[in-house]
């Protein structure tokens, strides 16, 4: 049974805790996600994330994570984006198709950290979901880097490129190549980043 003591005891042993979860524990962890106390919420989140990497028993709570995408709390939006992303490999029912627009909208979240983590999560699952390449590319191309704070422009552009690169590795695309060419000549990226990106051109 998941208790506060369990979360505190295993907060630095997430993998071990995720491996030993039993019936009812997943639901208990999901119920803790809205918790305001970070010392409880954060390990619950990490355990669910880790569990999603190795087992499909978090996937039934998909709709709980979708609801978080519209939360007023940025941390809850991050939880939603991350746990949906972690469960994409289990999405044989194609639930994402009905939530794609809402999910991809977080790429342009008012909080840059939410935008960045959404883009980084896309990069983790996009290779296994080619049916969504078209809509993902469209969403990423529409992100207006010029509207980002100067300190975030490079970081967000690199996150976009990271997701596009995962597609480009598997299927070269003229539109991705064009986007990358504009990125390396746009003056936002430094020489090191440009050199890394050139491998995908």
SEGUSE-806430 format. One record per atom (N, C-alpha, C): residue number from 1; atom name; x, y, z. Coordinates in steps of 0.1 Angstrom, whole numbers. Layout:
<recs>
- NUM|CA|X|Y|Z
...
</recs>
This chain:
<recs>
- 1|N|8|-12|0
- 1|CA|0|0|0
- 1|C|9|13|0
- 2|N|5|22|-8
- 2|CA|13|35|-9
- 2|C|9|44|2
- 3|N|19|47|10
- 3|CA|17|56|21
- 3|C|27|68|20
- 4|N|26|78|29
- 4|CA|35|89|29
- 4|C|49|83|33
- 5|N|49|74|42
- 5|CA|62|68|46
- 5|C|69|61|35
- 6|N|61|54|27
- 6|CA|67|47|15
- 6|C|73|57|5
- 7|N|66|68|2
- 7|CA|71|78|-7
- 7|C|84|84|-2
- 8|N|84|87|11
- 8|CA|96|93|16
- 8|C|107|84|17
- 9|N|104|71|20
- 9|CA|115|61|21
- 9|C|121|58|8
- 10|N|113|58|-3
- 10|CA|118|54|-16
- 10|C|120|66|-26
- 11|N|120|78|-21
- 11|CA|122|90|-29
- 11|C|135|90|-37
- 12|N|145|83|-31
- 12|CA|158|82|-38
- 12|C|161|68|-44
- 13|N|150|60|-44
- 13|CA|151|46|-49
- 13|C|139|44|-58
- 14|N|138|53|-68
- 14|CA|126|53|-76
- 14|C|124|40|-84
- 15|N|135|35|-90
- 15|CA|134|23|-99
- 15|C|130|11|-90
- 16|N|136|10|-79
- 16|CA|132|-1|-70
- 16|C|118|-1|-66
- 17|N|113|11|-63
- 17|CA|99|13|-59
- 17|C|90|10|-71
- 18|N|93|15|-83
- 18|CA|85|12|-94
- 18|C|84|-2|-98
- 19|N|95|-10|-96
- 19|CA|95|-24|-99
- 19|C|86|-32|-90
- 20|N|84|-27|-78
- 20|CA|77|-36|-68
- 20|C|63|-32|-65
- 21|N|58|-23|-74
- 21|CA|43|-19|-72
- 21|C|34|-30|-74
- 22|N|23|-30|-67
- 22|CA|13|-41|-68
- 22|C|0|-35|-71
- 23|N|-11|-44|-72
- 23|CA|-24|-39|-75
- 23|C|-28|-28|-66
- 24|N|-34|-18|-71
- 24|CA|-39|-7|-63
- 24|C|-29|4|-61
- 25|N|-16|1|-63
- 25|CA|-6|11|-60
- 25|C|-6|22|-71
- 26|N|-8|18|-84
- 26|CA|-8|28|-95
- 26|C|-19|38|-92
- 27|N|-31|33|-89
- 27|CA|-42|43|-86
- 27|C|-39|52|-75
- 28|N|-33|46|-64
- 28|CA|-29|55|-53
- 28|C|-19|65|-57
- 29|N|-9|62|-65
- 29|CA|1|72|-69
- 29|C|-6|82|-78
- 30|N|-15|79|-87
- 30|CA|-22|88|-95
- 30|C|-30|98|-87
- 31|N|-36|93|-76
- 31|CA|-44|102|-67
- 31|C|-35|112|-59
- 32|N|-22|109|-58
- 32|CA|-13|118|-51
- 32|C|-8|129|-60
- 33|N|-9|127|-73
- 33|CA|-3|137|-82
- 33|C|-8|152|-80
- 34|N|-21|154|-76
- 34|CA|-25|168|-73
- 34|C|-20|173|-60
- 35|N|-13|165|-52
- 35|CA|-8|169|-39
- 35|C|1|181|-40
- 36|N|-2|191|-31
- 36|CA|6|203|-31
- 36|C|20|201|-25
- 37|N|22|191|-17
- 37|CA|35|189|-11
- 37|C|44|182|-20
- 38|N|54|189|-24
- 38|CA|63|183|-35
- 38|C|70|171|-30
- 39|N|73|169|-17
- 39|CA|80|158|-12
- 39|C|72|145|-14
- 40|N|58|146|-16
- 40|CA|50|135|-19
- 40|C|47|134|-34
- 41|N|43|145|-40
- 41|CA|39|145|-54
- 41|C|50|141|-63
- 42|N|62|146|-60
- 42|CA|73|144|-70
- 42|C|78|129|-70
- 43|N|80|122|-59
- 43|CA|83|108|-60
- 43|C|72|100|-66
- 44|N|59|104|-64
- 44|CA|48|97|-70
- 44|C|48|98|-85
- 45|N|51|110|-90
- 45|CA|53|113|-104
- 45|C|64|104|-110
- 46|N|76|104|-103
- 46|CA|87|97|-108
- 46|C|85|82|-109
- 47|N|78|77|-99
- 47|CA|75|63|-98
- 47|C|66|59|-110
- 48|N|56|67|-113
- 48|CA|47|65|-124
- 48|C|54|66|-137
- 49|N|63|75|-138
- 49|CA|71|77|-150
- 49|C|79|65|-153
- 50|N|86|60|-142
- 50|CA|95|48|-143
- 50|C|87|36|-146
- 51|N|75|34|-139
- 51|CA|67|23|-142
- 51|C|62|22|-156
- 52|N|59|34|-162
- 52|CA|54|34|-176
- 52|C|65|30|-186
- 53|N|78|30|-182
- 53|CA|88|26|-191
- 53|C|89|11|-191
- 54|N|84|4|-181
- 54|CA|86|-11|-180
- 54|C|73|-18|-181
- 55|N|61|-12|-179
- 55|CA|49|-19|-178
- 55|C|37|-10|-183
- 56|N|27|-17|-187
- 56|CA|15|-9|-193
- 56|C|4|-6|-183
- 57|N|6|-9|-170
- 57|CA|-5|-7|-161
- 57|C|-7|7|-156
- 58|N|1|17|-161
- 58|CA|-2|31|-159
- 58|C|-11|36|-170
- 59|N|-11|30|-182
- 59|CA|-18|34|-193
- 59|C|-33|36|-191
- 60|N|-40|27|-183
- 60|CA|-54|29|-181
- 60|C|-58|43|-175
- 61|N|-48|50|-169
- 61|CA|-51|63|-163
- 61|C|-48|74|-173
- 62|N|-48|71|-185
- 62|CA|-45|81|-196
- 62|C|-53|93|-195
- 63|N|-67|92|-193
- 63|CA|-75|103|-193
- 63|C|-72|113|-181
- 64|N|-67|107|-170
- 64|CA|-63|115|-159
- 64|C|-52|125|-163
- 65|N|-43|119|-171
- 65|CA|-32|127|-176
- 65|C|-36|138|-186
- 66|N|-46|134|-194
- 66|CA|-51|144|-204
- 66|C|-57|156|-197
- 67|N|-65|153|-187
- 67|CA|-71|164|-179
- 67|C|-61|174|-174
- 68|N|-49|169|-171
- 68|CA|-39|178|-166
- 68|C|-33|188|-176
- 69|N|-35|185|-189
- 69|CA|-30|193|-199
- 69|C|-36|207|-199
- 70|N|-48|208|-193
- 70|CA|-55|221|-192
- 70|C|-54|227|-178
- 71|N|-46|221|-170
- 71|CA|-45|227|-156
- 71|C|-39|241|-156
- 72|N|-44|249|-146
- 72|CA|-38|262|-144
- 72|C|-24|261|-138
- 73|N|-21|250|-132
- 73|CA|-8|247|-126
- 73|C|2|242|-136
- 74|N|13|249|-138
- 74|CA|23|244|-148
- 74|C|29|231|-145
- 75|N|31|228|-132
- 75|CA|36|215|-128
- 75|C|27|204|-132
- 76|N|14|206|-130
- 76|CA|4|196|-134
- 76|C|4|194|-149
- 77|N|6|204|-157
- 77|CA|7|203|-172
- 77|C|19|195|-175
- 78|N|30|197|-168
- 78|CA|42|189|-171
- 78|C|40|175|-168
- 79|N|33|172|-157
- 79|CA|30|158|-153
- 79|C|21|152|-165
- 80|N|11|159|-169
- 80|CA|3|154|-180
- 80|C|11|151|-193
- 81|N|19|160|-197
- 81|CA|27|159|-209
- 81|C|37|147|-208
- 82|N|43|146|-196
- 82|CA|53|136|-194
- 82|C|47|122|-193
- 83|N|36|120|-186
- 83|CA|31|107|-184
- 83|C|23|102|-197
- 84|N|18|111|-204
- 84|CA|12|108|-218
- 84|C|23|103|-227
- 85|N|34|111|-227
- 85|CA|46|107|-235
- 85|C|51|93|-231
- 86|N|52|91|-218
- 86|CA|58|78|-213
- 86|C|49|66|-217
- 87|N|36|69|-219
- 87|CA|27|58|-222
- 87|C|23|57|-237
- 88|N|30|65|-245
- 88|CA|27|64|-260
- 88|C|30|50|-265
- 89|N|40|43|-260
- 89|CA|43|30|-266
- 89|C|32|20|-262
- 90|N|24|23|-252
- 90|CA|13|14|-249
- 90|C|0|18|-255
- 91|N|0|29|-263
- 91|CA|-13|34|-268
- 91|C|-17|27|-281
- 92|N|-21|14|-279
- 92|CA|-26|6|-290
- 92|C|-40|10|-294
- 93|N|-47|17|-285
- 93|CA|-61|21|-288
- 93|C|-61|35|-295
- 94|N|-49|40|-297
- 94|CA|-48|53|-304
- 94|C|-56|64|-297
- 95|N|-55|64|-284
- 95|CA|-62|75|-277
- 95|C|-55|89|-280
- 96|N|-42|89|-283
- 96|CA|-36|101|-286
- 96|C|-42|109|-297
- 97|N|-48|102|-307
- 97|CA|-54|108|-318
- 97|C|-64|118|-314
- 98|N|-72|115|-304
- 98|CA|-82|124|-299
- 98|C|-77|135|-290
- 99|N|-65|134|-286
- 99|CA|-59|144|-276
- 99|C|-47|151|-282
- 100|N|-44|148|-295
- 100|CA|-32|154|-301
- 100|C|-31|169|-301
- 101|N|-42|175|-305
- 101|CA|-43|190|-305
- 101|C|-40|196|-292
- 102|N|-46|190|-281
- 102|CA|-45|196|-268
- 102|C|-30|194|-263
- 103|N|-25|182|-266
- 103|CA|-11|179|-262
- 103|C|-1|188|-269
- 104|N|-2|189|-283
- 104|CA|7|197|-290
- 104|C|6|212|-287
- 105|N|-5|216|-282
- 105|CA|-7|230|-278
- 105|C|3|234|-267
- 106|N|7|224|-259
- 106|CA|17|227|-248
- 106|C|31|230|-254
- 107|N|33|228|-267
- 107|CA|46|232|-273
- 107|C|47|247|-272
- 108|N|36|254|-271
- 108|CA|36|269|-271
- 108|C|30|274|-258
- 109|N|33|266|-247
- 109|CA|28|269|-234
- 109|C|33|283|-230
- 110|N|25|290|-221
- 110|CA|29|303|-216
- 110|C|42|302|-207
- 111|N|44|290|-202
- 111|CA|56|287|-194
- 111|C|67|280|-203
- 112|N|78|286|-205
- 112|CA|88|280|-214
- 112|C|92|266|-209
- 113|N|92|263|-196
- 113|CA|96|250|-191
- 113|C|86|239|-196
- 114|N|74|243|-196
- 114|CA|64|234|-201
- 114|C|66|231|-216
- 115|N|68|242|-224
- 115|CA|71|240|-238
- 115|C|83|231|-240
- 116|N|93|234|-233
- 116|CA|106|226|-235
- 116|C|104|211|-232
- 117|N|97|209|-221
- 117|CA|95|195|-217
- 117|C|85|188|-226
- 118|N|76|195|-232
- 118|CA|67|189|-242
- 118|C|75|185|-254
- 119|N|83|194|-259
- 119|CA|92|191|-271
- 119|C|101|180|-268
- 120|N|107|179|-256
- 120|CA|117|169|-253
- 120|C|110|155|-252
- 121|N|97|155|-247
- 121|CA|90|143|-246
- 121|C|86|138|-260
- 122|N|82|147|-269
- 122|CA|79|143|-283
- 122|C|91|136|-289
- 123|N|103|141|-286
- 123|CA|115|135|-292
- 123|C|117|121|-287
- 124|N|112|118|-275
- 124|CA|113|104|-269
- 124|C|104|94|-276
- 125|N|92|99|-280
- 125|CA|83|89|-285
- 125|C|80|90|-300
- 126|N|84|100|-307
- 126|CA|80|103|-321
- 126|C|84|91|-330
- 127|N|96|85|-328
- 127|CA|101|75|-337
- 127|C|92|63|-338
- 128|N|84|60|-327
- 128|CA|76|48|-327
- 128|C|61|51|-331
- 129|N|59|64|-334
- 129|CA|45|67|-338
- 129|C|45|75|-352
- 130|N|49|69|-363
- 130|CA|50|76|-375
- 130|C|37|81|-380
- 131|N|26|76|-375
- 131|CA|12|81|-380
- 131|C|10|95|-375
- 132|N|18|100|-366
- 132|CA|16|113|-361
- 132|C|27|123|-366
- 133|N|36|118|-374
- 133|CA|47|127|-379
- 133|C|42|140|-385
- 134|N|32|138|-394
- 134|CA|27|150|-401
- 134|C|21|161|-392
- 135|N|13|157|-382
- 135|CA|7|167|-373
- 135|C|17|173|-364
- 136|N|27|164|-360
- 136|CA|37|169|-351
- 136|C|46|180|-358
- 137|N|50|176|-370
- 137|CA|58|186|-378
- 137|C|51|199|-380
- 138|N|38|198|-383
- 138|CA|30|210|-385
- 138|C|30|219|-373
- 139|N|28|212|-361
- 139|CA|28|220|-349
- 139|C|41|226|-346
- 140|N|52|219|-348
- 140|CA|65|224|-345
- 140|C|69|236|-354
- 141|N|65|235|-367
- 141|CA|69|245|-377
- 141|C|61|258|-373
- 142|N|50|257|-366
- 142|CA|42|269|-363
- 142|C|47|276|-351
- 143|N|57|271|-344
- 143|CA|62|277|-332
- 143|C|70|289|-336
- 144|N|67|301|-331
- 144|CA|73|313|-335
- 144|C|85|316|-325
- 145|N|97|313|-329
- 145|CA|108|314|-320
- 145|C|110|329|-316
- 146|N|107|338|-326
- 146|CA|109|352|-323
- 146|C|101|358|-312
- 147|N|90|351|-308
- 147|CA|82|355|-297
- 147|C|87|350|-283
- 148|N|97|342|-283
- 148|CA|103|337|-271
- 148|C|113|347|-265
- 149|N|114|346|-252
- 149|CA|124|355|-245
- 149|C|138|351|-251
- 150|N|147|361|-252
- 150|CA|160|359|-258
- 150|C|167|348|-251
- 151|N|166|346|-238
- 151|CA|173|336|-231
- 151|C|168|322|-235
- 152|N|156|321|-240
- 152|CA|149|308|-243
- 152|C|150|304|-258
- 153|N|153|314|-267
- 153|CA|152|311|-281
- 153|C|160|300|-286
- 154|N|173|300|-282
- 154|CA|182|289|-286
- 154|C|177|276|-280
- 155|N|173|275|-267
- 155|CA|170|263|-261
- 155|C|157|257|-267
- 156|N|147|265|-270
- 156|CA|135|260|-276
- 156|C|137|255|-290
- 157|N|145|263|-298
- 157|CA|149|259|-311
- 157|C|156|246|-311
- 158|N|165|244|-302
- 158|CA|172|231|-301
- 158|C|163|219|-298
- 159|N|153|222|-289
- 159|CA|143|212|-285
- 159|C|135|208|-298
- 160|N|131|218|-305
- 160|CA|123|215|-318
- 160|C|131|207|-327
- 161|N|144|211|-329
- 161|CA|153|203|-338
- 161|C|155|189|-333
- 162|N|156|188|-320
- 162|CA|157|174|-314
- 162|C|146|165|-318
- 163|N|134|170|-318
- 163|CA|122|162|-321
- 163|C|122|159|-336
- 164|N|125|169|-344
- 164|CA|125|167|-359
- 164|C|136|158|-363
- 165|N|148|158|-356
- 165|CA|159|150|-359
- 165|C|155|135|-358
- 166|N|147|132|-348
- 166|CA|143|118|-346
- 166|C|135|113|-358
- 167|N|127|121|-364
- 167|CA|120|118|-377
- 167|C|130|116|-388
- 168|N|139|126|-389
- 168|CA|148|127|-400
- 168|C|158|115|-400
- 169|N|161|109|-389
- 169|CA|169|97|-388
- 169|C|163|85|-395
- 170|N|150|85|-395
- 170|CA|142|73|-400
- 170|C|137|76|-414
- 171|N|134|88|-417
- 171|CA|129|91|-430
- 171|C|132|106|-434
- 172|N|142|107|-443
- 172|CA|146|120|-447
- 172|C|134|128|-453
- 173|N|133|140|-449
- 173|CA|121|148|-453
- 173|C|126|162|-458
- 174|N|122|166|-470
- 174|CA|126|179|-475
- 174|C|122|190|-467
- 175|N|110|189|-461
- 175|CA|105|200|-452
- 175|C|114|202|-439
- 176|N|118|190|-434
- 176|CA|126|191|-422
- 176|C|140|196|-426
- 177|N|145|192|-437
- 177|CA|158|197|-442
- 177|C|158|212|-443
- 178|N|147|217|-449
- 178|CA|145|231|-451
- 178|C|145|239|-438
- 179|N|137|233|-428
- 179|CA|137|239|-415
- 179|C|150|240|-408
- 180|N|158|229|-409
- 180|CA|171|228|-403
- 180|C|181|238|-410
- 181|N|180|240|-423
- 181|CA|188|249|-430
- 181|C|185|263|-425
- 182|N|173|267|-423
- 182|CA|169|280|-418
- 182|C|174|282|-404
- 183|N|174|271|-396
- 183|CA|179|272|-382
- 183|C|193|274|-381
- 184|N|201|268|-390
- 184|CA|216|269|-389
- 184|C|220|283|-395
- 185|N|212|289|-403
- 185|CA|216|302|-409
- 185|C|208|314|-402
- 186|N|200|311|-392
- 186|CA|192|321|-386
- 186|C|198|330|-376
- 187|N|211|327|-372
- 187|CA|218|335|-362
- 187|C|215|333|-348
- 188|N|206|323|-345
- 188|CA|202|320|-331
- 188|C|212|310|-325
- 189|N|216|300|-333
- 189|CA|225|289|-328
- 189|C|240|293|-328
- 190|N|247|287|-319
- 190|CA|261|289|-319
- 190|C|268|279|-328
- 191|N|281|280|-331
- 191|CA|288|272|-340
- 191|C|287|257|-336
- 192|N|288|254|-323
- 192|CA|288|240|-318
- 192|C|274|234|-322
- 193|N|263|241|-319
- 193|CA|250|236|-323
- 193|C|248|234|-337
- 194|N|253|244|-345
- 194|CA|252|243|-360
- 194|C|259|230|-365
- 195|N|271|227|-359
- 195|CA|279|216|-363
- 195|C|271|203|-360
- 196|N|265|202|-349
- 196|CA|257|191|-345
- 196|C|245|188|-355
- 197|N|239|199|-359
- 197|CA|227|198|-367
- 197|C|230|194|-381
- 198|N|242|198|-386
- 198|CA|246|196|-400
- 198|C|246|181|-403
- 199|N|247|172|-393
- 199|CA|246|158|-396
- 199|C|233|153|-402
- 200|N|222|161|-399
- 200|CA|209|157|-403
- 200|C|205|164|-417
- 201|N|214|172|-422
- 201|CA|211|179|-435
- 201|C|215|170|-447
</recs>
